[in-house]
Amino acid sequence: MISMRITAFVGSSRRKSTYNAVEQFMYNVGSLGEIEYEIIFLSDYNLKTCQGCKMCFDKGEEFCPLKDDRDILIDKILNSHGVVFASPNYSFQVSGHMKIFLDRLAFLLHRPRFFGKAFTNIVVQGIYGGDKIVKYLDFVGKGLGFNIVKGCCLTALEPMTIKEQKNIDKILDKQSRQFYRKLISQNYPVPSLFGLMIFRMTRTGIKLLLDESNRDYTYFMENGWFNSDYYYPVKLGLFRKWVSNVFDLMSASKTKSTSKSSYS
């Protein structure tokens, strides 16, 4: 079997609960098949805080004025078959390191490119609030183009009891098996109706509001997305084709209405 590569991006600087959970997850996946993995501590990389200049959106990511390690980390994702985002629960959100990382990837939510790659997330908390962070990371992963395995929230108080460790073992065992199945399939699934709506309404808005001076427009044009059914080749049934056309009409109507009101 061909070796698969998994990269985990950890938003904690400590080699404690979050790191231990990722290590255990990787061990579990490795026991199911031949994999290579790398665990990356985001704190070890130079990531600067996004200034909101929108150069990456408008002109292209290469025009970003921040010179840091963003592209090194993106290359690691591109060279992986599977990706894990792991973060402790800090103030009921991802850690600062993880949030800065996600902000540096924001342009990829406009121009997703990680199709066919498996994704999951691991959130480690002391008491409460981690489930919402899991949903947030699942949503971001989907927006980036990944095939999602629902993330997990682990409660890891210190010192950890035997009962808590057994519960963590059970959760990670289930998640690693689901992730491995997604990892080896490397499929391009039929999009949900919500996914179709986002794609069709986004591309219609870009086509009507922007032009070749904008990077989102040229990226969609280069990938043939203005004329495709979805981001990647997929066979849509008659119902989904019909609904997709409705989404196009809805977006066109809304975009024209918004444009007219802005100039009135």
N, C-alpha and C positions, 0 to 999 in steps of 0.2 A: 504494500500500500504506500502511496505517495505521502511523505511527511507533510503535515499541515502546520502552518505557523499561526500562533496566537500572540497578540500583544495586549497587555493590560496597562492601563494608565491609572496610576494611583494618586489621589488628591491629598494624601496624608504624608507628612514628613516623617512620621514615626513608623518604625518597624514593629507595630503592635497589632491590634485587632484587625484593622482593615487589611494590612499586608498579610497577616496570617490567614485570613479568609481567602484572599486571592491565591496564596500559595496552595492552600488546601483544594481550591477549585481547580487549579492547574494540574495538581497531582491526580485528582479524580478524572479529569478529561484525558490525561495521559495514560491512565490505566485502561481506557477504552480503545485506544488506537495510537498510532505513531504521531506524535506532535512535537514541535519545537515551540518554546515560549520565551517571552521576555517580559519582565515586570519593570515598568518605567515609573520612577518617582518624578512627578511633574516639578517638584521643588528642586530637582537637580538640573533643570533646564532654565534657560533665560527666556521667560515669557513676560512681555511688557503689557501693561494695561491698555486695552482698546480706548482710543480717544474719540471714537464716533465720527471720524472725518468722512466716512462712506466711500473712500477712494477704492476699496476692494469691491464694493458693490457697483460703483459707477464706471470706473476705468479698468479695474482688474486687480487681483490680489498682489501682483508684482509691484504695484504702485503704492502699497502701504508704506507710510513713513517710518513705521516701527521696524527696526532691524533686530530680530531676535531668532529664537529657535523654532518658530511656528512651522516652517516648511520641513524641518528635520522630522518633526513629529507627524506631519501629514504623510511624509514618505513612508514612515513606519506603518501607518494605517494602510496605505496603498500596497505595501509589500506583505500584508498579513491576510490570512484567510478568515480569521476571526478576531474580534476586538472586545475588550472588557473595559468599561469605565467603573472605577471603584472610588468611593468617597465616604469619609465619616460624615455624620450628621452634625454640622456646625450651625448653631442658631437656626435650626429647622430648614437648612438648605445645604447644598453641596459646599465643600470647603472653598476657601478663597482661591487656592491653586487650581482647583477644578473649574471654577467659574471663569477665571481668567483664560484658561485653556479653551473652554467652550465659546467664549466671546471672540477668541482669535480664529475660531472656525465658523463664525457667523455667516460669512459669504457663501459657505458650502450649503447652507440651508436654502439659499437662492439657486445655487448651482450644484445639486447633489451628485455624487460620483462613486459612492461606495456600494453599488449594487452587487448582489450575489454574496456579500460577506456577512458572516454571522456576527451578531452583537448581543451582548447582555450587560447588565450592570449589577454591582453589589454595593449596598449601602449599609454601613455599620453605625449603630446608635447606642446610646446609653439607656434611654427610656422611651422616647416618644417622637413621632413626626416623620419617621423615615419612609413610610409608605408613600407619602406625597412626593418625596424626592425620587423614589423609584419610578413613579409615573412620569415625572418630569424628564428623567434620563431616557426612559423608553420613548417618549415623544420626540426628544432631540435625536435619538438614534434613528428613528423612523424618518425624520426629516432629512437626515444626512444620507439616506438611501439604504441603510443596512436592513438585513433580514433579522427581525427582532425575536429574541427569547426573553420573555418577561423577566425583569430583574427581581432581586430579592432584598429584603430588609432583615438584617441580623441584629439581635440585641445581645450586646457583649459587655456586661458590667464587669468591673474589676474589683476584687478577684472573681473569676468566673466559676460558677458551680458546675458540677458534673451534669446536672440536668440541662443547663443552658448549653453546654458543649454538645451534648447529644442532640439537642434540637438544631443547632447549627449544622452538625454533621448530616442530619436528615435533609435539611433544606438544600445544602450545597450538593449533596449526592443527587437529588432530583434535578436541580438546575444544571449540573454538569452533564447529565445524560441527555437532557433536552438540547443543550447547547451543542453537544457532539453530533447529534442527529442533524441539526441545522447546519453545522459546520461541514459535514461530508456531503450534504445534498447540494450545496452551492447553487440553489435554484433561483429562478426569477419568477416569483409568485404572481398570480393574477391579483391586481390591486383591489383593495376594498372600494366601496362607493365613495367613502370619505377621501381616500387617496386619489381616486379619479377626479373628484371635485377640486381638490387642491391643485393637481397638475393642470387640468383644463382651464380653470379660472385664472391661475397664475400665468400660464402661457398666453391666454387671450389678452389679459391686462398688459403684459410685456409687449405683445405685438402691436397693440393699439396706442400705447402711451409712450413707448420708447423707440429708438432707432439705432442705426449702426454705430453711433457714437457711444453707446452704452454697452458695458461688458455683459450684462445679463442677456441683452438682445442678441449679441453676436454669439454667445455661448449656446443659446437655444437654437440659433440658426445653424451653427457648425454641427450640432448633434442631431439636426433634423427634427427637433421637437415641435416645431410649428406645424408639422404635417403628420406626426406620429400619433398612435393611440395612447402611448404612455412613454415614460422615460426610456424603457427598454422594450424590445420586441416581445409582444405578448398577444395571445389570442383571446379577444373579448367576445362574449356571447352577444346575441342580438339586443338583449335588454341593456347590458352595460354600454354598448355602442350608442343606443338611443339616449340613455341617461347622459353619456358624455357629451353628445350634441346639445342636450338641454343645458348642461353646465356651460358650454361655450356661449350659447345665446344669453344665458343669465349674466355671465361675466361681461359680454359685449354691451348689454343694456345698462348694467351698473356702471361700467367704465365710461360710456358716453354720457350718462346722466351726471356722473361726478365731474367730468371734464366741462360740461356745459355750465354747471352751477358754479364752478371755480372761476369762470370767465364772465359770469353775469353780474 
